[in-house]
Amino acid sequence: MQLKDKIIVITGAASGIGRAMAHRFAQEGAKRVVCADRNGLGARVVAAEVGGVAYETNVAKEDDIRHLIEHVEKDHGPIDLFCSNAGIGVAGGAEAPNDAWQRILDINVMAHVWAARHVVPRMIARGGGYLLNTSSAAGLLSQIGSAPYAVTKHAAVGLAEWLAITHGDHG
């Protein structure tokens, strides 16, 4: 995909892979790099570094993702590439507390579901777009010491494969 003149949204953009993507996409000439993160200050710092815009967004909440997509498309134009990148780790196995399992499921899996739910129909309606779901080698193999991470990253890969099979011919 050519990134020049594209509108790109990155969740988890305040640090790590998200921050690196923001810098790379800006270097490639993206029209608008939207840096979204629960860490609003971090998102604003990265957006300032790349000449982009920042949105404070908690991907563990479907409404935050829906609002992000709606506001970006209203204020900046159609999203060409949505990078569903935010993710967390949780140590432990089956004994990890239920609230930790729920939190990692919401961030590492459901955030991808919610992004797809709200951006894919828009992309199909206009003839194309890209949804990039960041996973991990743990999504293909496993993660020693963290069943919640391994399970959620496997689920993220499974969802991405399902989306590609189901919508790949829709642009």
N, CA and C atoms as a LAMMPS dump frame, in Angstrom:
ITEM: TIMESTEP
0
ITEM: NUMBER OF ATOMS
513
ITEM: BOX BOUNDS ff ff ff
-5.0000000000000000e+02 5.0000000000000000e+02
-5.0000000000000000e+02 5.0000000000000000e+02
-5.0000000000000000e+02 5.0000000000000000e+02
ITEM: ATOMS id mol type element x y z
1 1 1 N 0.833 -1.179 0
2 1 2 C 0 0 0
3 1 3 C 0.877 1.241 0
4 2 1 N 0.563 2.155 -0.856
5 2 2 C 1.232 3.45 -0.866
6 2 3 C 0.593 4.328 0.212
7 3 1 N 1.387 4.93 1.061
8 3 2 C 0.866 5.699 2.179
9 3 3 C 0.749 7.191 1.888
10 4 1 N 1.347 7.636 0.799
11 4 2 C 1.306 9.052 0.449
12 4 3 C -0.142 9.504 0.293
13 5 1 N -0.448 10.611 0.945
14 5 2 C -1.764 11.252 0.878
15 5 3 C -2.888 10.424 1.495
16 6 1 N -2.573 9.474 2.36
17 6 2 C -3.581 8.64 3.007
18 6 3 C -3.887 9.166 4.406
19 7 1 N -5.1 8.913 4.854
20 7 2 C -5.512 9.227 6.225
21 7 3 C -5.393 7.933 7.019
22 8 1 N -4.556 7.99 8.058
23 8 2 C -4.207 6.788 8.809
24 8 3 C -4.472 7.012 10.293
25 9 1 N -5.137 6.048 10.91
26 9 2 C -5.394 6.062 12.354
27 9 3 C -4.568 4.95 12.987
28 10 1 N -3.915 5.266 14.105
29 10 2 C -3.118 4.289 14.838
30 10 3 C -3.553 4.312 16.297
31 11 1 N -4.049 3.179 16.808
32 11 2 C -4.313 3.09 18.242
33 11 3 C -3.036 2.602 18.935
34 12 1 N -2.88 2.972 20.183
35 12 2 C -1.651 2.627 20.891
36 12 3 C -0.476 3.406 20.335
37 13 1 N -0.736 4.636 19.886
38 13 2 C 0.286 5.42 19.179
39 13 3 C 1.25 6.166 20.096
40 14 1 N 1.016 6.149 21.397
41 14 2 C 1.864 6.925 22.302
42 14 3 C 3.243 6.316 22.507
43 15 1 N 3.41 5.041 22.169
44 15 2 C 4.702 4.39 22.42
45 15 3 C 4.846 3.151 21.548
46 16 1 N 6.028 2.566 21.603
47 16 2 C 6.287 1.272 20.98
48 16 3 C 6.012 1.217 19.486
49 17 1 N 5.365 0.143 19.056
50 17 2 C 5.076 -0.078 17.645
51 17 3 C 4.219 1.058 17.085
52 18 1 N 3.236 1.519 17.858
53 18 2 C 2.37 2.599 17.397
54 18 3 C 3.132 3.871 17.114
55 19 1 N 4.027 4.236 18.008
56 19 2 C 4.852 5.429 17.804
57 19 3 C 5.729 5.26 16.568
58 20 1 N 6.324 4.091 16.415
59 20 2 C 7.18 3.832 15.252
60 20 3 C 6.373 3.906 13.957
61 21 1 N 5.148 3.361 13.961
62 21 2 C 4.303 3.452 12.77
63 21 3 C 3.998 4.905 12.436
64 22 1 N 3.665 5.702 13.448
65 22 2 C 3.341 7.11 13.211
66 22 3 C 4.502 7.818 12.52
67 23 1 N 5.713 7.585 13.008
68 23 2 C 6.887 8.215 12.39
69 23 3 C 7.091 7.726 10.961
70 24 1 N 6.967 6.439 10.753
71 24 2 C 7.184 5.882 9.406
72 24 3 C 6.123 6.372 8.428
73 25 1 N 4.866 6.381 8.858
74 25 2 C 3.787 6.803 7.967
75 25 3 C 3.923 8.283 7.614
76 26 1 N 4.353 9.1 8.558
77 26 2 C 4.591 10.514 8.272
78 26 3 C 5.722 10.659 7.261
79 27 1 N 6.798 9.886 7.43
80 27 2 C 7.917 9.926 6.483
81 27 3 C 7.485 9.515 5.086
82 28 1 N 6.502 8.61 5.012
83 28 2 C 6.014 8.122 3.721
84 28 3 C 5.036 9.097 3.066
85 29 1 N 4.728 10.201 3.747
86 29 2 C 3.887 11.229 3.149
87 29 3 C 2.395 11.096 3.394
88 30 1 N 2.021 10.442 4.489
89 30 2 C 0.599 10.344 4.814
90 30 3 C -0.008 11.742 4.89
91 31 1 N -1.232 11.863 4.413
92 31 2 C -1.945 13.144 4.471
93 31 3 C -2.228 13.52 5.919
94 32 1 N -2.66 12.538 6.723
95 32 2 C -2.96 12.78 8.123
96 32 3 C -2.627 11.53 8.917
97 33 1 N -1.819 11.68 9.952
98 33 2 C -1.532 10.598 10.88
99 33 3 C -2.281 10.914 12.168
100 34 1 N -3.223 10.052 12.505
101 34 2 C -4.04 10.238 13.707
102 34 3 C -3.493 9.312 14.786
103 35 1 N -3.014 9.909 15.861
104 35 2 C -2.415 9.174 16.968
105 35 3 C -3.44 9.056 18.085
106 36 1 N -3.927 7.845 18.313
107 36 2 C -4.93 7.6 19.347
108 36 3 C -4.318 6.742 20.444
109 37 1 N -4.593 7.116 21.679
110 37 2 C -4.062 6.348 22.803
111 37 3 C -4.826 6.74 24.066
112 38 1 N -4.911 5.809 24.993
113 38 2 C -5.482 6.111 26.307
114 38 3 C -4.629 7.163 27.01
115 39 1 N -3.341 7.138 26.738
116 39 2 C -2.401 8.133 27.245
117 39 3 C -2.495 9.357 26.322
118 40 1 N -3.407 10.261 26.655
119 40 2 C -3.638 11.431 25.812
120 40 3 C -2.411 12.289 25.627
121 41 1 N -1.646 12.493 26.7
122 41 2 C -0.428 13.298 26.599
123 41 3 C 0.561 12.63 25.652
124 42 1 N 0.755 11.326 25.799
125 42 2 C 1.668 10.613 24.913
126 42 3 C 1.223 10.69 23.466
127 43 1 N -0.078 10.576 23.219
128 43 2 C -0.606 10.685 21.853
129 43 3 C -0.332 12.076 21.293
130 44 1 N -0.513 13.102 22.118
131 44 2 C -0.265 14.478 21.665
132 44 3 C 1.213 14.705 21.358
133 45 1 N 2.094 14.13 22.177
134 45 2 C 3.539 14.274 21.942
135 45 3 C 3.913 13.643 20.601
136 46 1 N 3.471 12.414 20.361
137 46 2 C 3.797 11.736 19.097
138 46 3 C 3.17 12.478 17.926
139 47 1 N 1.928 12.919 18.071
140 47 2 C 1.279 13.672 16.987
141 47 3 C 2.078 14.932 16.658
142 48 1 N 2.567 15.611 17.68
143 48 2 C 3.374 16.818 17.447
144 48 3 C 4.673 16.461 16.731
145 49 1 N 5.273 15.323 17.072
146 49 2 C 6.526 14.898 16.431
147 49 3 C 6.34 14.638 14.941
148 50 1 N 5.146 14.177 14.547
149 50 2 C 4.934 13.76 13.156
150 50 3 C 4.022 14.7 12.381
151 51 1 N 3.605 15.792 13.008
152 51 2 C 2.693 16.712 12.333
153 51 3 C 1.295 16.138 12.179
154 52 1 N 0.905 15.277 13.111
155 52 2 C -0.409 14.64 13.057
156 52 3 C -1.372 15.244 14.057
157 53 1 N -2.415 14.51 14.343
158 53 2 C -3.412 14.925 15.325
159 53 3 C -3.569 13.806 16.344
160 54 1 N -4.019 14.186 17.536
161 54 2 C -4.142 13.212 18.625
162 54 3 C -5.581 13.125 19.103
163 55 1 N -5.962 11.911 19.483
164 55 2 C -7.249 11.655 20.115
165 55 3 C -7.01 10.764 21.328
166 56 1 N -7.505 11.194 22.473
167 56 2 C -7.434 10.326 23.648
168 56 3 C -8.533 9.28 23.499
169 57 1 N -8.135 8.019 23.448
170 57 2 C -9.062 6.93 23.15
171 57 3 C -8.727 5.722 24.002
172 58 1 N -9.735 5.186 24.683
173 58 2 C -9.578 3.953 25.442
174 58 3 C -10.17 2.83 24.608
175 59 1 N -9.328 2.014 23.988
176 59 2 C -9.821 0.961 23.087
177 59 3 C -10.547 -0.154 23.822
178 60 1 N -10.534 -0.135 25.151
179 60 2 C -11.294 -1.11 25.926
180 60 3 C -12.778 -0.744 25.976
181 61 1 N -13.142 0.351 25.316
182 61 2 C -14.529 0.815 25.266
183 61 3 C -14.957 0.964 23.813
184 62 1 N -15.972 0.212 23.423
185 62 2 C -16.445 0.284 22.033
186 62 3 C -16.834 1.708 21.651
187 63 1 N -17.495 2.431 22.537
188 63 2 C -17.912 3.795 22.209
189 63 3 C -16.725 4.699 21.89
190 64 1 N -15.594 4.51 22.576
191 64 2 C -14.412 5.317 22.27
192 64 3 C -13.924 5.048 20.851
193 65 1 N -13.926 3.796 20.437
194 65 2 C -13.483 3.459 19.079
195 65 3 C -14.466 4.016 18.056
196 66 1 N -15.748 3.848 18.316
197 66 2 C -16.769 4.377 17.397
198 66 3 C -16.621 5.892 17.266
199 67 1 N -16.48 6.586 18.392
200 67 2 C -16.311 8.046 18.361
201 67 3 C -15.048 8.438 17.614
202 68 1 N -13.963 7.719 17.831
203 68 2 C -12.713 8.004 17.126
204 68 3 C -12.936 7.949 15.621
205 69 1 N -13.525 6.867 15.14
206 69 2 C -13.754 6.694 13.704
207 69 3 C -14.675 7.789 13.171
208 70 1 N -15.76 8.055 13.875
209 70 2 C -16.706 9.087 13.438
210 70 3 C -16.049 10.457 13.377
211 71 1 N -15.294 10.821 14.416
212 71 2 C -14.665 12.139 14.466
213 71 3 C -13.572 12.289 13.412
214 72 1 N -12.769 11.26 13.218
215 72 2 C -11.717 11.348 12.202
216 72 3 C -12.343 11.537 10.831
217 73 1 N -13.357 10.735 10.513
218 73 2 C -13.957 10.833 9.179
219 73 3 C -14.684 12.164 8.997
220 74 1 N -15.289 12.703 10.049
221 74 2 C -15.974 14.003 9.957
222 74 3 C -14.964 15.143 9.833
223 75 1 N -13.889 15.08 10.619
224 75 2 C -12.932 16.186 10.687
225 75 3 C -11.816 16.124 9.65
226 76 1 N -11.459 14.918 9.19
227 76 2 C -10.278 14.78 8.324
228 76 3 C -10.545 14.057 7.008
229 77 1 N -11.596 13.276 6.95
230 77 2 C -11.92 12.548 5.732
231 77 3 C -11.911 11.048 5.965
232 78 1 N -12.206 10.301 4.909
233 78 2 C -12.297 8.84 5.02
234 78 3 C -10.975 8.207 5.461
235 79 1 N -11.071 7.275 6.374
236 79 2 C -9.891 6.559 6.864
237 79 3 C -9.464 5.545 5.808
238 80 1 N -8.22 5.656 5.357
239 80 2 C -7.668 4.715 4.378
240 80 3 C -7.058 3.494 5.045
241 81 1 N -6.441 3.712 6.205
242 81 2 C -5.773 2.641 6.94
243 81 3 C -6.046 2.841 8.422
244 82 1 N -6.672 1.838 9.038
245 82 2 C -6.913 1.862 10.477
246 82 3 C -6.016 0.81 11.098
247 83 1 N -5.047 1.254 11.899
248 83 2 C -4.111 0.351 12.562
249 83 3 C -4.599 0.09 13.978
250 84 1 N -5.216 -1.053 14.171
251 84 2 C -5.704 -1.464 15.48
252 84 3 C -4.516 -2.105 16.19
253 85 1 N -3.775 -1.275 16.884
254 85 2 C -2.449 -1.653 17.363
255 85 3 C -2.336 -1.759 18.881
256 86 1 N -3.196 -1.086 19.623
257 86 2 C -3.059 -1.068 21.082
258 86 3 C -3.115 -2.488 21.635
259 87 1 N -2.297 -2.76 22.629
260 87 2 C -2.289 -4.078 23.248
261 87 3 C -1.6 -4.036 24.599
262 88 1 N -1.913 -5.032 25.416
263 88 2 C -1.303 -5.135 26.747
264 88 3 C -0.897 -6.582 27.003
265 89 1 N -0.111 -6.788 28.041
266 89 2 C 0.257 -8.119 28.497
267 89 3 C -0.24 -8.341 29.919
268 90 1 N -0.512 -9.583 30.23
269 90 2 C -0.909 -9.99 31.583
270 90 3 C -0.175 -11.289 31.882
271 91 1 N 0.495 -11.348 33.008
272 91 2 C 1.234 -12.561 33.377
273 91 3 C 0.292 -13.599 33.976
274 92 1 N 0.719 -14.837 33.924
275 92 2 C -0.018 -15.908 34.583
276 92 3 C -0.678 -16.864 33.617
277 93 1 N -1.375 -17.793 34.213
278 93 2 C -2.081 -18.803 33.43
279 93 3 C -3.568 -18.713 33.677
280 94 1 N -4.208 -19.874 33.73
281 94 2 C -5.645 -19.918 33.963
282 94 3 C -6.014 -19.293 35.306
283 95 1 N -5.053 -19.259 36.23
284 95 2 C -5.32 -18.699 37.56
285 95 3 C -5.321 -17.176 37.585
286 96 1 N -4.931 -16.537 36.502
287 96 2 C -4.959 -15.065 36.473
288 96 3 C -6.372 -14.594 36.813
289 97 1 N -6.488 -13.5 37.532
290 97 2 C -7.81 -13.035 37.965
291 97 3 C -8.746 -12.732 36.79
292 98 1 N -10.021 -12.936 37.02
293 98 2 C -11.021 -12.7 35.973
294 98 3 C -10.958 -11.285 35.428
295 99 1 N -10.734 -10.287 36.292
296 99 2 C -10.691 -8.91 35.795
297 99 3 C -9.49 -8.686 34.878
298 100 1 N -8.389 -9.366 35.141
299 100 2 C -7.224 -9.267 34.253
300 100 3 C -7.518 -9.926 32.911
301 101 1 N -8.167 -11.093 32.941
302 101 2 C -8.572 -11.758 31.693
303 101 3 C -9.513 -10.864 30.899
304 102 1 N -10.484 -10.264 31.572
305 102 2 C -11.444 -9.429 30.855
306 102 3 C -10.775 -8.211 30.244
307 103 1 N -9.87 -7.596 30.99
308 103 2 C -9.172 -6.396 30.484
309 103 3 C -8.348 -6.725 29.25
310 104 1 N -7.581 -7.814 29.286
311 104 2 C -6.753 -8.16 28.134
312 104 3 C -7.621 -8.612 26.952
313 105 1 N -8.73 -9.278 27.227
314 105 2 C -9.651 -9.644 26.143
315 105 3 C -10.23 -8.401 25.479
316 106 1 N -10.634 -7.422 26.275
317 106 2 C -11.194 -6.193 25.714
318 106 3 C -10.178 -5.441 24.86
319 107 1 N -8.944 -5.353 25.334
320 107 2 C -7.932 -4.563 24.623
321 107 3 C -7.305 -5.336 23.469
322 108 1 N -6.958 -6.594 23.671
323 108 2 C -6.23 -7.351 22.652
324 108 3 C -7.122 -8.047 21.635
325 109 1 N -8.419 -8.193 21.932
326 109 2 C -9.326 -8.872 20.993
327 109 3 C -10.497 -7.973 20.626
328 110 1 N -11.272 -7.583 21.628
329 110 2 C -12.501 -6.848 21.33
330 110 3 C -12.23 -5.498 20.667
331 111 1 N -11.119 -4.858 20.962
332 111 2 C -10.797 -3.601 20.279
333 111 3 C -10.702 -3.818 18.77
334 112 1 N -10.16 -4.968 18.345
335 112 2 C -10.108 -5.291 16.911
336 112 3 C -11.513 -5.532 16.365
337 113 1 N -12.335 -6.235 17.138
338 113 2 C -13.718 -6.489 16.726
339 113 3 C -14.454 -5.167 16.56
340 114 1 N -14.339 -4.294 17.549
341 114 2 C -15.053 -3.019 17.518
342 114 3 C -14.544 -2.129 16.39
343 115 1 N -13.243 -2.129 16.141
344 115 2 C -12.719 -1.354 15.02
345 115 3 C -13.311 -1.876 13.709
346 116 1 N -13.296 -3.192 13.538
347 116 2 C -13.86 -3.783 12.319
348 116 3 C -15.348 -3.447 12.198
349 117 1 N -16.066 -3.564 13.278
350 117 2 C -17.511 -3.303 13.281
351 117 3 C -17.831 -1.895 12.788
352 118 1 N -16.973 -0.925 13.137
353 118 2 C -17.283 0.471 12.835
354 118 3 C -16.542 1.04 11.634
355 119 1 N -15.444 0.431 11.208
356 119 2 C -14.72 1.012 10.065
357 119 3 C -14.889 0.186 8.79
358 120 1 N -14.987 -1.126 8.895
359 120 2 C -15.07 -1.958 7.678
360 120 3 C -16.306 -1.63 6.832
361 121 1 N -17.498 -1.488 7.414
362 121 2 C -18.645 -1.138 6.56
363 121 3 C -18.447 0.183 5.809
364 122 1 N -17.805 1.144 6.424
365 122 2 C -17.517 2.429 5.769
366 122 3 C -16.558 2.212 4.594
367 123 1 N -15.545 1.384 4.821
368 123 2 C -14.571 1.112 3.766
369 123 3 C -15.223 0.372 2.599
370 124 1 N -16.048 -0.608 2.897
371 124 2 C -16.745 -1.355 1.843
372 124 3 C -17.632 -0.412 1.047
373 125 1 N -18.357 0.463 1.732
374 125 2 C -19.274 1.391 1.063
375 125 3 C -18.549 2.314 0.093
376 126 1 N -17.3 2.662 0.397
377 126 2 C -16.571 3.57 -0.496
378 126 3 C -15.595 2.834 -1.414
379 127 1 N -15.614 1.516 -1.369
380 127 2 C -14.837 0.745 -2.328
381 127 3 C -13.46 0.308 -1.887
382 128 1 N -13.088 0.547 -0.635
383 128 2 C -11.79 0.04 -0.207
384 128 3 C -11.266 0.686 1.051
385 129 1 N -10.236 0.073 1.576
386 129 2 C -9.562 0.529 2.78
387 129 3 C -8.818 -0.636 3.397
388 130 1 N -8.045 -0.329 4.409
389 130 2 C -7.232 -1.346 5.065
390 130 3 C -7.438 -1.293 6.572
391 131 1 N -7.562 -2.465 7.166
392 131 2 C -7.595 -2.618 8.615
393 131 3 C -6.411 -3.499 8.972
394 132 1 N -5.49 -2.944 9.753
395 132 2 C -4.294 -3.667 10.171
396 132 3 C -4.426 -3.976 11.651
397 133 1 N -4.411 -5.256 12.008
398 133 2 C -4.485 -5.673 13.398
399 133 3 C -3.106 -6.145 13.845
400 134 1 N -2.523 -5.427 14.789
401 134 2 C -1.234 -5.841 15.317
402 134 3 C -1.443 -7.028 16.245
403 135 1 N -0.66 -8.073 16.029
404 135 2 C -0.706 -9.229 16.913
405 135 3 C 0.686 -9.428 17.472
406 136 1 N 1.205 -10.61 17.352
407 136 2 C 2.485 -10.941 17.954
408 136 3 C 2.861 -12.338 17.479
409 137 1 N 4.117 -12.68 17.596
410 137 2 C 4.508 -14.072 17.345
411 137 3 C 3.741 -14.999 18.277
412 138 1 N 3.31 -14.465 19.42
413 138 2 C 2.517 -15.264 20.366
414 138 3 C 1.176 -15.671 19.768
415 139 1 N 0.726 -14.948 18.756
416 139 2 C -0.509 -15.302 18.074
417 139 3 C -0.351 -16.482 17.144
418 140 1 N 0.877 -16.795 16.815
419 140 2 C 1.166 -17.94 15.943
420 140 3 C 1.769 -19.1 16.721
421 141 1 N 2.451 -18.779 17.802
422 141 2 C 3.121 -19.794 18.613
423 141 3 C 2.468 -19.833 19.988
424 142 1 N 3.087 -19.218 20.969
425 142 2 C 2.528 -19.089 22.308
426 142 3 C 3.364 -18.074 23.063
427 143 1 N 3.065 -17.854 24.336
428 143 2 C 3.832 -16.94 25.166
429 143 3 C 4.086 -17.606 26.508
430 144 1 N 5.319 -18.009 26.731
431 144 2 C 5.682 -18.628 28.001
432 144 3 C 5.386 -17.636 29.126
433 145 1 N 4.691 -18.079 30.15
434 145 2 C 4.412 -17.248 31.314
435 145 3 C 3.162 -16.399 31.216
436 146 1 N 2.47 -16.445 30.072
437 146 2 C 1.269 -15.615 29.951
438 146 3 C 0.229 -16.276 29.055
439 147 1 N -0.623 -17.053 29.661
440 147 2 C -1.744 -17.636 28.918
441 147 3 C -2.681 -16.549 28.387
442 148 1 N -3.013 -15.514 29.183
443 148 2 C -3.915 -14.49 28.652
444 148 3 C -3.373 -13.812 27.391
445 149 1 N -2.076 -13.544 27.364
446 149 2 C -1.484 -12.913 26.191
447 149 3 C -1.532 -13.859 24.995
448 150 1 N -1.113 -15.098 25.192
449 150 2 C -1.116 -16.073 24.093
450 150 3 C -2.515 -16.275 23.534
451 151 1 N -3.487 -16.446 24.41
452 151 2 C -4.859 -16.692 23.977
453 151 3 C -5.411 -15.495 23.196
454 152 1 N -5.192 -14.284 23.713
455 152 2 C -5.751 -13.113 23.034
456 152 3 C -5.045 -12.83 21.716
457 153 1 N -3.763 -13.098 21.638
458 153 2 C -3.063 -12.865 20.376
459 153 3 C -3.45 -13.917 19.335
460 154 1 N -3.715 -15.146 19.765
461 154 2 C -4.253 -16.161 18.844
462 154 3 C -5.61 -15.691 18.311
463 155 1 N -6.439 -15.175 19.195
464 155 2 C -7.765 -14.697 18.787
465 155 3 C -7.648 -13.533 17.804
466 156 1 N -6.697 -12.635 18.028
467 156 2 C -6.507 -11.497 17.119
468 156 3 C -6.118 -11.977 15.724
469 157 1 N -5.244 -12.975 15.656
470 157 2 C -4.855 -13.533 14.354
471 157 3 C -6.065 -14.194 13.692
472 158 1 N -6.832 -14.953 14.456
473 158 2 C -8.016 -15.608 13.913
474 158 3 C -9.014 -14.616 13.359
475 159 1 N -9.235 -13.522 14.069
476 159 2 C -10.152 -12.488 13.587
477 159 3 C -9.63 -11.853 12.297
478 160 1 N -8.351 -11.534 12.267
479 160 2 C -7.777 -10.922 11.061
480 160 3 C -7.912 -11.85 9.861
481 161 1 N -7.665 -13.137 10.072
482 161 2 C -7.823 -14.095 8.972
483 161 3 C -9.276 -14.159 8.514
484 162 1 N -10.221 -14.183 9.453
485 162 2 C -11.633 -14.22 9.107
486 162 3 C -12.038 -12.966 8.316
487 163 1 N -11.572 -11.799 8.77
488 163 2 C -11.885 -10.555 8.065
489 163 3 C -11.328 -10.578 6.646
490 164 1 N -10.095 -11.049 6.483
491 164 2 C -9.487 -11.108 5.153
492 164 3 C -10.255 -12.042 4.226
493 165 1 N -10.644 -13.186 4.735
494 165 2 C -11.396 -14.162 3.919
495 165 3 C -12.772 -13.608 3.575
496 166 1 N -13.437 -13.018 4.55
497 166 2 C -14.807 -12.549 4.366
498 166 3 C -14.89 -11.274 3.533
499 167 1 N -13.954 -10.362 3.721
500 167 2 C -14.063 -9.041 3.083
501 167 3 C -12.948 -8.731 2.087
502 168 1 N -12.027 -9.65 1.874
503 168 2 C -10.907 -9.382 0.975
504 168 3 C -11.328 -8.978 -0.441
505 169 1 N -12.437 -9.508 -0.905
506 169 2 C -12.908 -9.193 -2.262
507 169 3 C -13.776 -7.952 -2.312
508 170 1 N -13.94 -7.284 -1.166
509 170 2 C -14.773 -6.067 -1.115
510 170 3 C -13.926 -4.801 -1.157
511 171 1 N -12.677 -4.934 -1.478
512 171 2 C -11.809 -3.752 -1.552
513 171 3 C -11.068 -3.496 -0.263
